[in-house]
Amino acid sequence: MRHSWRLLIFRNCPSLSFRNHAHSSHPHFQVHSSSPSLRSFYSLHAPSRQVHFADPKNPINSKIPIARNFSSEPLVDSKKDADHCFLISDIFTKFTDANDIAKELELNSVVIDHELVLKVLKSLESSPDAARRFFDWVLERDSKKLSSKAYNLMLGILGVNGSVEEFWASVETMKKKGYGVSKGTRDKVVEKFEKEGLKSDLDKLKSVFATISVDNSVEKIGLSVSRIVRNQVWGEGVELQIKDLNVTFSSNLVKVVLENLAMEPIKALVFFRWVEENRLFKHDERSYNAMARVLGREDCVDRFWKVVDEMRSNGHEMEEETNVKVLGRFVKRKMIKEAVDLYEFAMAGANKPSVQCCTFLLKKIVVSKELDMNLFSRVVRIFIGNDYFLTDSMLHAVLKSLTSVGRFGECNKVLKEMKEAGYVASDNLQSKIAFRLSSASDENKVSEFVDHMEASGSYLDYKAWVSLIEGHCASGDLESASDCFQNMILKEGVSNAGYSFESLVNAYCCKNRAVDASKLLHGYVRHNQLEPWHTTYKVLISKLLVQDGFTDALNLLDLMRNQGFPPFVDPFIKQVSKSGTGDDAVAFMKAMTSKRFPSTSVVLRLFKAFFKAGRHAEAQVFLSKCPRYIRNHADVLNIFCSTKSCENTDSAAVAV
């Protein structure tokens, strides 16, 4: 069947195919064609709707007349049309209020169509105010009825009646719409400008007309063709008007027409089929792609696939512009499956989408309302099936998208799919993932992540373990952090465990659990030969002294000494001198050295601190418990004598 394409186009488009008649219960088909197959199709498939078709060769004898371009009303005869023209002219001349005009038109059952617009404007050539009101009225209520010819009639009225500023404003409006100044309008206005001596306006008008008259560009011709198609119901009349333009259709011209019809894809498709059926143009890659871009939308998906499949079967490829534009439109409309289908189609062609296109699609899949891992897997397999490789940057982008919709916990599913495609995350990415999962306090997700990495043969490295521990610490889950540290040293050993253990100790201290941290330290040092950092000891000692852990802090001094670290005496001296006893001072002295007593310099510092804090009695008790060589040391005696002399001097001064 030669015209079978039309049946497919209109079969599922009742909104285009039928319009309700204003005065009848029966719908009237609005696509007029000389195609007998099209008429027979609708006669066969819609008998119950009593649809009658106009005979294009003899419209007078048809059961119903051919519908007008912009009205659902039946055609009026020439006498009635003339009466309405006179009536409308009279209404817009007599009335200025919009409500009064609307009331009069309704009382007289006047329906304004395109032909009537032209007749009324011609009748109002000498009444610019009425013409202006009528033109604005139509423009506001149904601008489609104002064609290039209607604009030229109004332009002529303005020019001939001396409304020069409005004239030029209208010219600019017409330019924006793609309309030019007609020769008849130009001649009338030129005569008026010459008579009025408007030389500058005359020169400007001639220049504008000259520019437009020689502008036979593809854009202008394409605009003219698309305007014919857009503003009328497709039929024999439209086909004749296009042929009357006597243009040679090229790839560029067809592309421009289709782009101008983008908002009416079905009409664009009708034109696309018609132009080749009538052997006016043999479609090539550019025209197919232009048609695909128009049809690549939610309400035309089936037609889109039909055209692109046909395009490829005819040896043409989908352009990158088409893929990018339609893919973006599908994604915007949440048509993710269709977007994946399109990606697969494009990857099977010569113009393969970029790596960024794959990343874009993966990101959109993971932020969809429902995470469809089947679609994710499809895209990944299509990608690697074309000799591409997944990268860290792609995974990073996907993880960022998961985070944006609060689904980071689903990253294990993503990692699994990418692992099956031969990709394993780098150490840096593993660390980032580890921290995010553990800081979310989801032990199941953390365990799943660790198991996945081990199953992939890429065991977690030191940095990833540290990140897991830090994440647990950040969430305040110290037990999980401790368990994680235990697992780390079992699998990695203790040689690089210093940083992660310090993080663990800091977390315990921040929770006022320095004593528990001290027990952990002793346990790992004793059983696993852990060697904490010097800074770890210093932090823990300081926190223990603040959190009533004096004895535990003293016990750490022995471990520090065994590791070769110098004793950390400052916080002890400060603590003992301010709130400790003489016994505490002796215990501190013995703990900081392997000898019987530390050097005299340390003892002197503690005595001075006692005196500075005003705790002379405690200093005296401490002195009494020191070894003889300390009690008899000259510097020690000098401190006590100096302090006693000062006290006596102060007492004498008070007595005087």
C-alpha positions as CSV (number, residue, x, y, z in Angstrom):
1,M,0.0,0.0,0.0
2,R,1.7,3.2,-1.2
3,H,0.4,5.5,1.5
4,S,0.6,3.0,4.4
5,W,2.9,5.3,6.3
6,R,0.0,7.7,6.8
7,L,-2.0,5.0,8.4
8,L,0.7,4.4,11.0
9,I,1.1,8.0,11.7
10,F,-2.5,8.8,12.4
11,R,-3.7,5.6,13.8
12,N,-2.7,6.5,17.4
13,C,-3.2,10.2,17.2
14,P,-6.9,11.0,17.6
15,S,-6.1,14.5,18.7
16,L,-4.7,15.3,15.3
17,S,-7.0,13.1,13.3
18,F,-10.4,14.3,14.6
19,R,-11.9,17.5,15.8
20,N,-15.3,18.0,17.3
21,H,-17.7,19.9,15.1
22,A,-19.3,22.9,16.8
23,H,-22.8,22.1,15.7
24,S,-22.8,18.3,15.3
25,S,-22.3,15.2,17.5
26,H,-20.2,13.6,14.8
27,P,-16.5,14.2,14.6
28,H,-15.0,15.3,11.3
29,F,-11.7,14.1,10.0
30,Q,-9.3,17.0,9.4
31,V,-6.6,15.4,7.3
32,H,-7.4,16.0,3.7
33,S,-5.6,13.9,1.2
34,S,-6.1,12.6,-2.3
35,S,-4.8,9.2,-1.2
36,P,-7.6,6.7,-1.7
37,S,-5.9,4.2,0.6
38,L,-6.1,6.7,3.5
39,R,-9.8,7.3,2.8
40,S,-10.5,3.7,2.6
41,F,-8.6,3.0,5.8
42,Y,-10.8,5.3,7.8
43,S,-14.0,4.2,6.1
44,L,-13.1,0.6,7.1
45,H,-12.0,1.3,10.7
46,A,-14.5,4.0,11.9
47,P,-17.9,3.2,10.3
48,S,-19.8,3.6,13.6
49,R,-18.6,7.2,14.0
50,Q,-20.3,8.2,10.6
51,V,-17.2,10.0,9.4
52,H,-17.7,11.5,5.9
53,F,-15.0,12.6,3.7
54,A,-14.9,15.6,1.4
55,D,-14.4,14.9,-2.2
56,P,-11.4,17.2,-3.1
57,K,-12.5,17.2,-6.8
58,N,-16.0,18.2,-6.1
59,P,-16.4,19.7,-2.6
60,I,-19.8,21.1,-3.3
61,N,-21.3,17.7,-3.6
62,S,-19.6,16.3,-0.5
63,K,-21.7,15.3,2.5
64,I,-19.8,17.9,4.6
65,P,-17.7,20.8,3.4
66,I,-13.9,20.9,3.8
67,A,-13.1,22.4,7.2
68,R,-11.3,25.8,7.3
69,N,-7.8,26.1,8.6
70,F,-8.5,27.7,12.0
71,S,-12.2,27.0,12.7
72,S,-14.3,24.0,13.5
73,E,-17.3,25.7,12.0
74,P,-18.5,24.7,8.5
75,L,-17.7,27.0,5.7
76,V,-20.2,29.8,5.1
77,D,-21.2,30.7,1.6
78,S,-19.8,33.8,0.0
79,K,-22.9,36.0,0.8
80,K,-22.8,35.1,4.5
81,D,-19.1,35.6,4.5
82,A,-19.5,39.1,3.1
83,D,-22.2,39.9,5.6
84,H,-19.9,38.8,8.4
85,C,-17.1,40.9,7.1
86,F,-19.3,44.0,7.0
87,L,-20.7,43.2,10.5
88,I,-17.2,42.7,12.0
89,S,-15.9,45.9,10.5
90,D,-18.9,47.8,11.8
91,I,-18.5,46.3,15.4
92,F,-14.8,47.2,15.6
93,T,-15.6,50.7,14.2
94,K,-18.4,51.4,16.7
95,F,-17.1,49.8,19.9
96,T,-13.8,50.2,21.7
97,D,-14.4,48.2,24.9
98,A,-13.4,44.6,24.6
99,N,-16.4,43.3,26.5
100,D,-18.8,45.1,24.2
101,I,-17.0,43.7,21.2
102,A,-17.1,40.2,22.5
103,K,-20.8,40.5,23.3
104,E,-21.7,41.8,19.8
105,L,-19.7,39.0,18.1
106,E,-21.4,36.4,20.2
107,L,-24.9,37.9,19.6
108,N,-24.3,37.7,15.9
109,S,-22.8,34.2,16.0
110,V,-19.7,35.4,14.3
111,V,-16.8,33.0,14.0
112,I,-13.5,34.5,12.7
113,D,-11.3,32.4,10.5
114,H,-8.2,33.2,8.5
115,E,-10.0,34.1,5.3
116,L,-12.4,36.4,7.2
117,V,-9.4,38.1,8.9
118,L,-8.0,39.1,5.5
119,K,-11.3,40.4,4.2
120,V,-11.9,42.5,7.4
121,L,-8.5,44.0,7.2
122,K,-9.0,45.0,3.6
123,S,-12.3,46.6,4.4
124,L,-10.7,48.6,7.2
125,E,-7.8,50.1,5.2
126,S,-9.2,53.6,5.7
127,S,-10.0,53.0,9.4
128,P,-6.6,52.5,11.1
129,D,-8.0,52.6,14.6
130,A,-10.6,50.0,14.0
131,A,-8.1,47.9,12.0
132,R,-5.7,48.1,14.9
133,R,-8.4,47.0,17.4
134,F,-9.4,44.1,15.2
135,F,-5.8,43.0,14.6
136,D,-4.9,43.1,18.3
137,W,-8.1,41.3,19.1
138,V,-7.3,38.4,16.9
139,L,-3.6,38.4,18.0
140,E,-4.6,38.1,21.6
141,R,-7.2,35.3,21.1
142,D,-5.8,33.2,18.3
143,S,-2.6,34.5,16.8
144,K,-2.4,31.5,14.4
145,K,-5.0,33.2,12.3
146,L,-2.6,36.0,11.5
147,S,-0.5,34.9,8.6
148,S,2.2,36.8,6.7
149,K,-0.5,38.1,4.4
150,A,-2.5,39.4,7.4
151,Y,0.6,41.1,8.9
152,N,1.3,42.8,5.5
153,L,-2.2,44.1,5.3
154,M,-2.0,45.6,8.7
155,L,1.5,47.0,7.9
156,G,0.1,48.7,4.8
157,I,-2.7,50.2,6.8
158,L,-0.2,51.7,9.3
159,G,2.1,53.0,6.6
160,V,-0.5,54.5,4.4
161,N,-2.3,56.2,7.4
162,G,0.9,57.8,8.7
163,S,1.6,55.7,11.7
164,V,5.3,55.5,11.0
165,E,6.5,54.4,14.4
166,E,4.0,51.6,14.6
167,F,4.9,50.7,11.0
168,W,8.5,50.1,11.9
169,A,7.6,48.3,15.1
170,S,5.5,45.9,13.1
171,V,8.3,45.4,10.6
172,E,10.5,44.2,13.5
173,T,7.8,41.9,14.8
174,M,7.4,40.4,11.3
175,K,11.2,39.8,11.1
176,K,11.1,37.9,14.3
177,K,8.3,35.7,13.0
178,G,10.2,35.2,9.7
179,Y,7.7,37.2,7.7
180,G,8.9,39.6,5.0
181,V,7.4,42.8,3.5
182,S,5.4,42.0,0.4
183,K,5.9,43.9,-2.9
184,G,2.3,45.3,-2.8
185,T,2.7,46.6,0.7
186,R,6.0,48.1,-0.1
187,D,4.7,49.9,-3.2
188,K,1.7,51.5,-1.3
189,V,3.9,52.6,1.6
190,V,6.6,53.9,-0.7
191,E,4.1,56.1,-2.4
192,K,2.9,57.5,0.9
193,F,6.5,58.2,2.2
194,E,7.4,59.9,-1.0
195,K,4.3,62.1,-0.8
196,E,5.0,63.0,2.8
197,G,8.7,63.7,2.1
198,L,9.9,61.0,4.6
199,K,13.2,60.4,2.8
200,S,15.0,58.6,5.7
201,D,12.0,56.2,6.2
202,L,11.8,55.8,2.4
203,D,15.4,54.8,2.1
204,K,15.1,52.5,5.1
205,L,12.0,50.7,3.7
206,K,13.8,50.2,0.3
207,S,16.8,48.8,2.1
208,V,14.6,46.4,4.2
209,F,12.7,45.2,1.2
210,A,15.9,44.7,-0.9
211,T,17.4,42.7,1.9
212,I,14.3,40.5,2.3
213,S,13.7,40.2,-1.4
214,V,17.1,38.7,-2.1
215,D,17.1,36.6,1.0
216,N,16.4,33.3,-0.6
217,S,18.3,31.5,2.1
218,V,17.4,27.9,3.2
219,E,16.3,29.3,6.5
220,K,13.7,31.6,5.0
221,I,12.4,29.0,2.5
222,G,12.3,26.4,5.3
223,L,10.4,28.8,7.5
224,S,7.8,29.4,4.7
225,V,7.3,25.7,4.1
226,S,7.0,24.9,7.9
227,R,4.5,27.8,8.3
228,I,2.3,26.3,5.6
229,V,2.4,22.9,7.3
230,R,2.0,24.2,10.8
231,N,-0.8,26.6,10.2
232,Q,-3.1,24.3,8.3
233,V,-4.6,20.8,8.5
234,W,-2.5,18.6,6.2
235,G,-4.3,17.9,3.0
236,E,-4.2,18.4,-0.7
237,G,-4.2,22.1,-0.3
238,V,-1.1,22.1,1.8
239,E,0.6,19.8,-0.6
240,L,-0.2,22.2,-3.5
241,Q,1.0,25.2,-1.6
242,I,4.3,23.6,-0.9
243,K,4.7,22.6,-4.5
244,D,3.7,26.1,-5.7
245,L,6.7,27.4,-3.9
246,N,8.7,25.7,-6.6
247,V,11.7,25.0,-4.4
248,T,14.3,22.3,-4.7
249,F,14.4,20.3,-1.5
250,S,17.8,19.6,-0.2
251,S,19.2,18.0,3.0
252,N,19.6,21.4,4.6
253,L,16.1,22.6,3.6
254,V,14.4,19.5,4.9
255,K,16.3,19.8,8.2
256,V,15.3,23.4,8.6
257,V,11.6,22.6,8.0
258,L,11.7,19.7,10.5
259,E,13.4,21.8,13.1
260,N,10.7,24.5,12.7
261,L,8.0,21.8,13.2
262,A,9.6,20.4,16.3
263,M,6.6,21.4,18.5
264,E,4.3,19.5,16.2
265,P,6.1,16.2,15.6
266,I,3.3,14.4,13.8
267,K,3.0,17.1,11.2
268,A,6.8,17.0,10.9
269,L,6.6,13.2,10.2
270,V,3.8,13.7,7.7
271,F,6.0,16.2,5.8
272,F,9.0,13.9,6.1
273,R,7.2,11.0,4.5
274,W,5.4,13.1,1.9
275,V,8.5,14.8,0.6
276,E,10.1,11.5,-0.2
277,E,6.9,9.7,-1.4
278,N,6.5,12.5,-4.0
279,R,10.1,12.1,-5.0
280,L,11.0,15.6,-4.1
281,F,13.9,14.4,-2.0
282,K,15.7,11.2,-1.1
283,H,16.3,11.2,2.6
284,D,19.9,11.1,3.8
285,E,21.7,11.0,7.1
286,R,21.1,14.6,7.9
287,S,17.3,14.5,7.3
288,Y,16.9,11.3,9.1
289,N,18.7,12.6,12.1
290,A,16.6,15.8,12.0
291,M,13.5,13.8,12.0
292,A,14.8,11.6,14.9
293,R,15.5,14.7,17.0
294,V,11.9,15.9,16.5
295,L,10.4,12.5,17.4
296,G,12.7,11.8,20.3
297,R,10.1,12.7,22.9
298,E,7.8,10.9,25.4
299,D,4.7,10.9,23.2
300,C,6.4,9.7,20.0
301,V,8.7,7.0,21.2
302,D,7.4,4.3,18.9
303,R,7.7,6.5,15.8
304,F,11.2,7.5,16.9
305,W,12.4,3.9,16.9
306,K,10.7,3.2,13.6
307,V,12.6,6.1,12.0
308,V,16.0,5.4,13.5
309,D,15.7,1.7,12.7
310,E,14.8,2.6,9.1
311,M,17.7,5.1,9.0
312,R,20.2,2.4,10.0
313,S,18.7,-0.1,7.6
314,N,19.3,2.4,4.8
315,G,22.9,2.7,5.7
316,H,22.8,6.0,7.7
317,E,24.2,6.6,11.1
318,M,22.9,8.4,14.1
319,E,24.7,11.7,14.6
320,E,26.3,12.5,18.0
321,E,24.0,15.6,18.3
322,T,21.0,13.4,17.9
323,N,22.1,11.0,20.5
324,V,23.0,13.7,23.0
325,K,19.8,15.7,22.5
326,V,17.4,12.8,22.6
327,L,19.2,11.0,25.4
328,G,19.0,14.2,27.5
329,R,15.3,14.6,26.8
330,F,14.6,10.9,27.7
331,V,16.5,11.3,31.0
332,K,14.8,14.6,31.8
333,R,11.4,12.9,31.4
334,K,12.6,10.0,33.6
335,M,12.5,7.6,30.6
336,I,15.6,5.8,31.8
337,K,15.0,2.5,30.0
338,E,14.4,4.3,26.7
339,A,17.7,6.2,27.4
340,V,19.6,3.0,27.9
341,D,18.0,1.5,24.7
342,L,19.2,4.6,22.8
343,Y,22.7,4.3,24.3
344,E,22.8,0.7,23.1
345,F,21.6,1.7,19.7
346,A,24.2,4.5,19.4
347,M,27.1,2.3,20.6
348,A,26.2,-0.2,17.9
349,G,26.9,2.4,15.3
350,A,29.9,4.2,13.9
351,N,29.4,7.4,15.9
352,K,29.9,5.9,19.3
353,P,28.9,8.1,22.4
354,S,31.7,9.5,24.5
355,V,32.9,8.1,27.8
356,Q,31.2,11.1,29.4
357,C,27.9,9.9,28.0
358,C,28.2,6.6,29.7
359,T,29.1,8.3,33.0
360,F,26.1,10.6,32.6
361,L,23.7,7.7,32.1
362,L,25.1,5.7,35.0
363,K,24.6,8.7,37.2
364,K,21.0,9.1,36.1
365,I,20.3,5.4,36.7
366,V,21.4,5.5,40.3
367,V,19.4,8.6,41.2
368,S,16.2,7.3,39.6
369,K,13.2,6.7,41.8
370,E,14.0,3.0,41.9
371,L,17.6,1.8,41.6
372,D,17.5,-0.6,38.6
373,M,20.7,-2.5,38.7
374,N,19.7,-4.4,35.5
375,L,19.9,-1.1,33.6
376,F,23.1,-0.2,35.3
377,S,24.6,-3.6,34.3
378,R,23.4,-3.2,30.7
379,V,25.1,0.1,30.3
380,V,28.4,-1.2,31.9
381,R,28.4,-4.2,29.6
382,I,27.6,-2.2,26.5
383,F,30.5,0.1,27.5
384,I,33.2,-2.5,28.1
385,G,31.8,-4.5,25.1
386,N,33.0,-1.7,22.9
387,D,36.6,-1.9,24.2
388,Y,36.3,0.8,26.8
389,F,37.4,0.5,30.4
390,L,35.8,1.7,33.6
391,T,37.8,4.2,35.6
392,D,38.0,5.7,39.0
393,S,36.6,9.0,37.8
394,M,33.5,7.2,36.6
395,L,33.0,5.4,39.9
396,H,33.6,8.7,41.8
397,A,30.9,10.4,39.7
398,V,28.4,7.5,40.4
399,L,29.2,7.6,44.1
400,K,28.7,11.3,44.2
401,S,25.2,10.8,42.6
402,L,24.4,8.1,45.1
403,T,25.2,10.5,47.9
404,S,23.0,13.2,46.5
405,V,19.9,11.0,46.9
406,G,20.9,9.4,50.2
407,R,21.8,6.0,48.7
408,F,25.5,5.7,49.4
409,G,24.8,2.4,51.2
410,E,24.0,1.0,47.7
411,C,27.6,1.4,46.6
412,N,28.3,-2.3,47.2
413,K,25.8,-3.1,44.4
414,V,27.6,-0.7,42.1
415,L,31.0,-2.1,43.1
416,K,29.8,-5.6,42.4
417,E,28.6,-4.8,38.9
418,M,31.8,-2.9,38.1
419,K,33.9,-5.7,39.5
420,E,32.2,-8.2,37.2
421,A,33.2,-5.9,34.4
422,G,36.8,-6.2,35.4
423,Y,37.2,-3.0,37.4
424,V,38.4,-2.8,41.0
425,A,38.4,0.5,42.9
426,S,41.8,2.2,43.6
427,D,43.2,2.4,47.1
428,N,42.1,6.1,47.4
429,L,38.5,5.3,46.4
430,Q,38.4,2.3,48.7
431,S,39.5,4.5,51.5
432,K,36.7,7.1,50.8
433,I,34.1,4.4,50.5
434,A,35.3,2.7,53.7
435,F,35.0,5.9,55.7
436,R,31.6,6.8,54.3
437,L,30.2,3.4,55.1
438,S,31.6,3.1,58.6
439,S,30.7,6.6,59.5
440,A,27.1,5.8,58.7
441,S,27.1,3.1,61.4
442,D,25.8,0.4,59.1
443,E,27.8,-2.7,60.1
444,N,26.1,-4.9,57.5
445,K,27.2,-2.6,54.7
446,V,30.7,-2.4,56.1
447,S,31.0,-6.2,56.3
448,E,29.6,-6.5,52.8
449,F,32.2,-4.0,51.5
450,V,35.1,-5.8,53.2
451,D,33.9,-9.2,51.9
452,H,33.5,-7.8,48.4
453,M,37.0,-6.4,48.3
454,E,38.4,-9.7,49.6
455,A,36.4,-11.7,47.1
456,S,37.7,-9.6,44.3
457,G,41.3,-10.5,45.2
458,S,42.1,-7.0,46.1
459,Y,42.4,-7.0,49.9
460,L,41.9,-3.8,51.7
461,D,45.1,-1.9,52.1
462,Y,46.3,-0.1,55.2
463,K,44.7,3.2,54.2
464,A,41.3,1.6,53.7
465,W,41.5,0.0,57.1
466,V,42.4,3.3,58.7
467,S,39.4,4.9,57.0
468,L,37.1,2.2,58.4
469,I,38.4,2.8,61.9
470,E,38.2,6.6,61.5
471,G,34.7,6.3,60.2
472,H,33.6,4.3,63.2
473,C,35.3,6.7,65.5
474,A,33.6,9.6,63.8
475,S,30.2,8.0,64.3
476,G,31.0,7.3,68.0
477,D,30.9,3.5,67.6
478,L,34.1,2.8,69.6
479,E,33.4,-1.0,69.9
480,S,33.1,-1.4,66.1
481,A,36.3,0.7,65.7
482,S,38.1,-1.6,68.2
483,D,36.9,-4.7,66.3
484,C,38.0,-3.2,63.0
485,F,41.4,-2.4,64.5
486,Q,41.7,-6.0,65.7
487,N,40.8,-7.3,62.2
488,M,43.3,-5.0,60.7
489,I,46.3,-6.1,62.8
490,L,45.3,-9.7,62.2
491,K,45.5,-9.2,58.4
492,E,48.0,-6.4,58.1
493,G,50.1,-6.8,61.2
494,V,51.1,-4.1,63.6
495,S,54.1,-2.6,61.6
496,N,51.9,0.2,60.2
497,A,49.2,0.4,62.9
498,G,50.5,3.4,64.7
499,Y,48.4,6.1,63.0
500,S,45.1,4.1,63.2
501,F,45.8,3.2,66.8
502,E,46.3,6.9,67.7
503,S,43.0,7.7,66.0
504,L,41.4,5.0,68.1
505,V,42.9,6.4,71.3
506,N,41.9,9.9,70.5
507,A,38.3,8.7,69.9
508,Y,38.2,7.0,73.3
509,C,39.7,10.0,75.0
510,C,37.1,12.3,73.5
511,K,34.4,10.1,75.0
512,N,36.1,10.4,78.4
513,R,37.2,6.8,78.2
514,A,41.0,7.3,78.5
515,V,41.2,4.5,81.0
516,D,39.7,2.0,78.5
517,A,42.1,3.3,75.9
518,S,45.0,2.6,78.3
519,K,43.8,-0.9,78.7
520,L,43.7,-1.4,75.0
521,L,47.2,-0.1,74.6
522,H,48.6,-2.4,77.3
523,G,46.8,-5.3,75.7
524,Y,48.1,-4.7,72.2
525,V,51.6,-4.0,73.4
526,R,51.7,-7.1,75.5
527,H,50.0,-9.5,73.1
528,N,50.7,-8.1,69.7
529,Q,54.0,-6.2,70.2
530,L,52.3,-3.0,69.1
531,E,54.6,0.0,69.3
532,P,52.4,3.1,69.7
533,W,53.7,6.5,68.6
534,H,55.3,8.9,71.0
535,T,52.5,11.3,70.4
536,T,49.9,8.6,71.3
537,Y,51.5,8.2,74.7
538,K,51.6,11.9,75.3
539,V,48.0,12.4,74.4
540,L,46.8,9.4,76.5
541,I,48.8,10.4,79.6
542,S,47.4,14.0,79.4
543,K,43.9,12.7,79.2
544,L,44.4,10.1,81.9
545,L,45.6,12.7,84.4
546,V,42.5,14.8,83.6
547,Q,40.1,11.8,83.8
548,D,41.3,10.5,87.3
549,G,43.7,8.0,85.8
550,F,46.9,8.9,87.7
551,T,47.9,5.3,88.3
552,D,47.2,4.2,84.7
553,A,49.2,7.2,83.4
554,L,52.2,6.2,85.6
555,N,52.0,2.7,84.1
556,L,52.5,4.1,80.6
557,L,55.8,5.7,81.6
558,D,57.4,2.2,81.9
559,L,56.1,1.3,78.4
560,M,57.5,4.6,77.0
561,R,60.8,3.8,78.5
562,N,60.9,0.3,77.1
563,Q,60.3,1.8,73.6
564,G,63.2,4.2,74.1
565,F,61.0,7.4,74.4
566,P,62.0,10.0,76.9
567,P,59.7,10.3,79.9
568,F,56.8,12.7,79.6
569,V,57.1,14.6,82.9
570,D,55.4,18.0,82.4
571,P,51.8,17.0,82.9
572,F,52.8,14.8,85.9
573,I,54.6,17.7,87.6
574,K,51.7,20.0,87.0
575,Q,49.1,17.5,88.3
576,V,51.1,16.4,91.4
577,S,52.1,19.9,92.4
578,K,48.5,21.2,92.2
579,S,46.5,18.3,93.6
580,G,48.8,15.4,94.4
581,T,50.2,14.2,97.7
582,G,53.7,13.5,98.8
583,D,53.1,9.8,98.2
584,D,52.0,10.7,94.6
585,A,55.2,12.6,94.1
586,V,57.3,9.6,95.2
587,A,55.3,7.2,93.0
588,F,55.9,9.5,90.0
589,M,59.6,9.8,90.7
590,K,60.0,6.0,90.9
591,A,57.8,5.4,87.7
592,M,59.8,7.7,85.5
593,T,63.1,5.9,85.9
594,S,64.5,2.5,86.1
595,K,66.9,3.6,88.8
596,R,66.0,4.1,92.5
597,F,65.3,7.7,92.0
598,P,65.5,10.1,89.0
599,S,68.0,12.8,88.5
600,T,68.1,15.7,91.0
601,S,67.0,18.2,88.3
602,V,63.6,16.5,88.0
603,V,63.2,16.5,91.8
604,L,64.1,20.2,91.9
605,R,61.4,21.0,89.3
606,L,58.8,19.2,91.4
607,F,59.9,21.1,94.6
608,K,59.7,24.4,92.8
609,A,56.2,23.5,91.5
610,F,55.0,22.7,95.0
611,F,56.3,26.0,96.4
612,K,54.9,27.9,93.4
613,A,51.5,26.4,94.0
614,G,51.7,27.4,97.7
615,R,51.7,23.8,98.9
616,H,54.7,23.9,101.3
617,A,53.4,21.2,103.6
618,E,53.2,18.7,100.7
619,A,56.7,19.7,99.6
620,Q,57.9,19.0,103.1
621,V,56.2,15.6,103.2
622,F,57.7,14.7,99.8
623,L,61.2,15.8,101.0
624,S,60.9,13.6,104.0
625,K,60.3,10.6,101.8
626,C,63.2,11.3,99.4
627,P,66.5,9.4,99.7
628,R,69.2,11.0,101.9
629,Y,71.3,12.2,99.0
630,I,68.3,14.2,97.8
631,R,67.5,15.7,101.2
632,N,71.1,16.7,101.7
633,H,71.6,18.1,98.2
634,A,72.8,21.7,98.3
635,D,70.3,22.9,95.7
636,V,67.4,21.3,97.5
637,L,68.5,22.8,100.8
638,N,68.8,26.2,99.2
639,I,65.2,26.0,97.9
640,F,63.8,25.3,101.3
641,C,66.0,27.8,103.0
642,S,65.2,30.5,100.6
643,T,61.5,29.8,100.9
644,K,61.8,29.8,104.8
645,S,63.7,33.1,104.7
646,C,61.0,34.7,102.6
647,E,58.3,33.5,105.0
648,N,60.2,35.0,108.0
649,T,60.7,38.3,106.2
650,D,57.0,38.4,105.3
651,S,56.0,37.6,109.0
652,A,58.3,40.4,110.3
653,A,56.9,42.9,107.9
654,V,53.4,42.0,109.0
655,A,54.3,42.4,112.7
656,V,55.8,45.9,112.1
